[in-house]
Amino acid sequence: MAAENSKQFWKRSAKLPGSIQPVYGAQHPPLDPRLTKNFIKERSKVNTVPLKNKKASSFHEFARNTSDAWDIGDDEEEDFSSPSFQTLNSKVALATAAQVLENHSKLRVKPERSQSTTSDVPANYKVIKSSSDAQLSRNSNELRKCSWPGVPREVRPITWRLLSGYLPANTERRKLTLQRKREEYFGFIEQYYDSRNEEHHQDTYRQIHIDIPRTNPLIPLFQQPLVQEIFERILFIWAIRHPASGYVQGINDLVTPFFVVFLSEYVEEDVENFDVTNLSQDMLRSIEADSFWCMSKLLDGIQDNYTFAQPGIQKKVKALEELVSRIDEQIHNHFRRYEVEYLQFAFRWMNNLLMRELPLRCTIRLWDTYQSEPEGFSHFHLYVCAAFLIKWRKEILDEEDFQGLLMLLQNLPTIHWGNEEIGLLLAEAYRLKYMFADAPNHYRR
């Protein structure tokens, strides 16, 4: 579907309302000094330096080398132990995955073929485009349940707009709402974008400008100048509208799934290699505005991840550590033995929502479920990270030195992952959440 025409042109603006806090840098923590580029990973047992001499990997040394504050208070602990909180074996994991996905799939209606298309799209997704406000109100929960095991490509753009809360359920209001929100976004551009050249905003814009080319550098789509310009505008406008955090490194990654999904609305071939100059200006403007608003909706729920000192990430990393200590004490003790801090690998998992660990296609599939789950990007993500860590249990326990563990955890082999692997990962996370949902203090000993 084509976007509506806009008669507005970008023009210079006056002063901005407020200012942006300086970019304080939410990069993933630096590699330990022992992880040199000449390091060759050895799987065989070798003589290593005694643990007591491994000063460089200590938390305090690591914290001193990090620009952010990582002071995490110790919560009151509770005695909570059970032999059943062990990692899932493969047979149980497969059974759990099958049951979870089957339960959600039962909520789907068998696909019906349309005379005008050859694609198989579940009927209850087709109703999204034509149902009344009352029907959609009744079916909003069903839409989330149907989306949990994955959304068909053909209806993913409209489904994501609905699930994020950007698109209203009332079909009569959608066209006007999209037109108004898109015009509002480009109104921000007209009014504020030129302020990027002002002295007090130069640092923010410079950091954005540096980070954009680093966003999915192996995907040709994101190396196109026109796409990079779009991302710069989205990120800068978000920063000035959220002065409590401003721009933080890592937020640039969160634009990409929305951009790809909304681009797919106009492109049938491989999106990652598509030349966006083949699209009309109206199409590109619609993609840009929709990406901005949906990213904003996502960040509204996790903004404490990006405010000063990033308290949200600190809490989540601490919670992950305590959760893993309950579900797989052997892995937890293995990390302790070789002085691996969760912050050294899990910071990036929380800051970038696992986007640096998974192929983009897997991130998009993962976000189908995140948008279907209550607090999917915050609460459920914790369980996904725990399941993701346990997935590599054998590989982790096979590594018997600090270097090997960090190299593994920062370069996990997921390049060939697809929907099947993500489905198993989500099923494991669902199991963990189900087990611990009614125990608010389940992380703590």
N, C-alpha and C positions, 0 to 999 in steps of 0.2 A: 504494500500500500504506500502511496506517495504521501509525503509530508506537505503540509500547507505552505503557501508562499508567505514570505515575510518581507514587508516593505522597509524594515529598519536597516540602517547601515551602521557599522561600528564608527563611533566618533570619540573624540577626546573628552576626558572628563575632568571634573574638579577633584577636590580632596576626598579621600576615603573616610567613611565613618569609623573611626578607631584605627588601630594599628595591629600589625601582626607580630606575635612574639617571635623572637629569633629562632632559626632552625637549630635545634640542639642535637639533632642526629639520632635517629632510631635505627642505626645500622645494626646488623647482627654483630655480636661481640667478636673482637679480633681473635684470630687464631693464636693458640699458645705459641710462644717463641720456639718451642721444640718442633713445631710442624713446619719445617723448612721445605722449600720447593724441591730440594734434592732427596727428600725422604722417600724411600722405597718400602712399600708395605711388605712385611714378612709374616707369613702365616705360621711358619715354624717357630718353635720355642727358642728364644734367645736369651742370653744373660742381660738383664736390664738393671738400671740404676736402682738401688734400694728405694722403696717408697718414701721413706722419711726424707730423702734428699730431693724429692721432686717439688721444690719450692715454687717453680714457675706456674704450676697448675693449681695452686691453692686458690680458694675463693677470694681471699683478701688481696692477693697479688692481682688476680683477674679484675677485681672490682676497681683497684687503683688504676688499671689500664683502660677503664671504661669511663666515658664522659658523663654518663647518667648516674643518678643515685639509685642504689640497689638495696637500700636498708629495709629489709623485710622483717617485721616484728614477729616474734614467735607466739603463736596462738596457744591457748591452753589446750593441752593434749588430752585425749580420751583413750582408754584402753579398749581396743577394738581389734580382735584377731579371730581368724577363722581359717581352717585348712582348706575351705572351699574356694578361697580367693586366690586361686592359682590361674595361670594363663590357660587359655582355651587350647585344647589340642585340635588338630586339623579336622578330625571327624565331627567333633562337637561344633566347631566353627562353621563347617559346611552345613550342618543341620540347622544351626541357628540362622544362618543367612537364608537358607531356603524357606524356613518358617516365616521370618520377618518379611521377606520379599513376597512370599505367597499371600500373606495376610493383607499386605497393601495392594497387591495386584487384584485381589478379589473385589476391591472397590471400583475397579475399572469396568467399563462396559465393553463388550466385544467390538472391535473396529468395524465400522461400516464404510463401504466404499461410496465416494461421492462421484457423481457423473462427470464432474468438472476436473477431477484430479485422480491420479493413480496412487497417491500416497496413502498409507494406512495410518490414520490418526484416530485414537479412541474417541468414541462419540461424546463422552462427557467432557472432552477438551473442546470439541467443536461447539458445544453448547455455550462455551465462554463467549463466543462471538455474537450470539444471537439471543441469549436468554434474558429474561426480564430482571429487574432489580430484586424482586422478591425471590425469584429462583436462585439468583446468585448469592443472596444473603443466606438462604437455606443450604446452599451447596459450598459455601466458602471453606468449611472444615473438610468437606469431601475433596475439594480441589487440592488442599494441602496433602491429604492422605494419598490421593492419586499421583501427586508430584513426588512423593517421598522416594519411590523406586526409580525415578528418572522421568524427565519430561521429553516427549517427542520433539525433534528438532523443529518441525513445522510450526509448532505452537509455543515453543519456548519463549520467544520475545514477549508475546502478550501475557503468557503465564507469569513470567518474571515481573512484568510491570504490575500485575495484579497482586502477586505474593508480597512484593516489596511495599505495597501500599501507595505506589505512585499513580497507578491507574484506578479510577473509581469503578466499583462494581456495576453501577448504573450505566447501561449502554448508551443511554441518551445523553449522558454528561461527558462521555469519554472524549469525543472529538473536541468539544470546547475546552475541556480540561487540558488536554495535550497541547492545544493551540496556545492557551494562556500560559502554561508552564514553560513551554519552549520560548515563547516571546519574553517571558520574565527572565529566563536564563540569558538570552542575548541582550536583554536590557542591562544586566549586570556587566556583560562584556563591554557594551558601549560606554557605560558610566565609569567602570573601574579598571579595565584592563591596561590602559596606558600608564596607570600608576606604578606598574612594575618597574618603570625606569626611574622612579623617585628614589632618593637615597635610602630612606628608611625601609624600602621594600626590595632593594636590590639583592640583599643576601638571600631572601626567600626565593626570589625568582631565579637567581643564579643556581641555587641548589636544585630547584625543579628542572632547570635547563640541563644540568649535569646528569640528573637521574634518569631523565626520559630515554636517552639512547641505551641505558643499561637495562631498560624494561624489556624482558624477553628478547635478548639480543640475537638469538638464533632463529627467530621467526621473522621472515621478510616483511610482513605486514607492518610491524612496529618500527621498522627502520625507514619507512617512507616519511619524507619531510612533512607532508600534509597531515599524516596521522600524529606525528610528534608535535606539530603546532596545536592540534586539537587537544592533545593531552596536557600541554602546557597551559592552555586556557582553562580547562576543567580544574586542574589542580590549583592554579593561582586563585581562581574565583572561590573555590572551596576554602582555601586558606584565609582569605579576607573575610569570609562569612563566618569563620570559626576561629576567632582570635584567641580563644582559650587554649588552643593547641597550635594553631598555625599549621604550616606544612611540616610533616615529619617523613623522613625517608622510610619507605615501605608502603605509604599510601598510594604511591604511583602504581604499584602492582595491582591494587584493588580496582582500578579502572578497567583493566584489560578484559576480564570476563564479560562485563556488561557491554563493552565496545564490540567484542566479537559476536555476542548473541544478537545485538541489535543490528549489526552489519549483516548477519545471516538472513535477516528479513528481506534483504534485497539481492542476495547472492546465493546461487545454487551450488557453485563449484567450491573448491577448497578455499575457505576464507583466509587461512593463514598466508596464502600466496597471492591473494587478490590485490589488484592495483586499484586503489580507491579513487584515482583520478577518473575512472570510468563511471562513477556515480555523479548524479546531479548535485548541485549545491544544496538544494532543498533536502535531499536524502541525507547528505552529510550533516546538515544542521540538525535534523531530527535525531540522528544517531548520537551526535555530540550532546545535545540537551538531555536526551533520555539517559545517557550514560552518567551525566552529572547528577541528575536527580536521584537515580537509583543507587549510585555510589553514596550519595549523601544520606539516603535512608539507611543503608547498611552501617555507615559510620556513626549514625545517631545512637546505635545500640552498643557500640564499642569505643566511644570516644575517649574513655578513660585509659585506653591503650596508648593514646597519643598525647595526652596532656603532660605537663611538666613532670619529669621523673617516671612517667609511664606506669602509674600504680596498677592499672589493669593488667598489664603484662607481668609485672612482679607477682601479683596475686595468683595469676594463672600458672606461672612457672612453679611457684611454691605448691600450689594445689596439685599439679601434675606429679611433682616429686613425691608428695605424700600419698597420692592415689597409687602410683606405681609400687611404692613400698608395701602397699596392702595387697595388690593383685599379683605381684611377682617379686617376692623378696630377694630371690636369687639375682635378678638383674640389678635391683637396687643396691645390693651389697657388692656386686661386681663393679658398679660405678664408684662406690665408696673405696673399694680396694685400690683402684687405679686413679683415684682422686679426680674423677670426671664430675664436673658440676652440671646440673641440669641447665643452668643458665647458658652454658657454652654451646648448647645445640637447640634447646627448646625456645630460647628467646626468638629466634627466627621463625620457628613454627607458629608462635603466637602473633608476632609482629606482622608476618606476611600470610597468615592463615594457610600455611603449608604450600603456598604457591611456588616457593623456590624448591620444594621437594617433589612436586608432581608435574607431569605434563599438563599443558593448558586444557586439553580435552578432558582430563581427569578432574581438574579444578571445576570446570563447568558442570560436570556431572555431580560432583560433590556439593556444589552450591544449589542444585535442584533440591537436595535434601535439607541443606542448611536453611533455605527459605521456607521449607515446609515444617521445620521444627520450631517450637517456641524457644526463643533465644538461641537459635541455631549457630550463629556466628560467635557466640560467647560461651554459653553453658555447654551445648552439645559438642562444640569444637574441642573442649577439654577431653572428652571421652574419645573423640576421634584421634587426638594426639596420643592418648594412652594406648589405644588399639594399634596405632601406627608403630609405636615403639615396640610393643610386644610382638608385632609381626616379624621383626628382625631379631627375635630372641636368640636363635641359634648362632647367627652371624655375630651378635654382640658378645655372647659367651665364648666364642672362638677366639676373639681378640684378647690378648693378654698383656697389653701395654697401653699407656695413655695415648700415644700417637695413633696406633691402629684404631682405637675406639673413636677418637675425634674425626679421623679421616673417614671412617665408615659412616658415622652419624651425620656428617656434613655432606656426604656424597652417596646417599642411598640409591641403589640401582632400580629406579622406577620408570626408566625411559620407555619401556615397552608395556607399561600398565595400560589397562583399558577399563571398560565398564565392569567386567567380572571381578577384577581386583578391588575396585572401589566398592562394589556391592558387598564383598566379604568384609572389607574394612568397616563399612557402615553397620553391618550386622553385628560385628564384634563390639563396636561403639554402642550400639543400641542395647546389647546385652549388658554391658557395663552400666549404662545409664539406668536400665531397668532394675538391676541389682541394687544400685545405690540411691535411687531416686528418693526414697523415703527416709534416708539417713543423712540429714544435713551435715553432720560431722564425720562423714564416712572417710574423708581423707586422712583424718588424724589418728595417730596411735592411741 
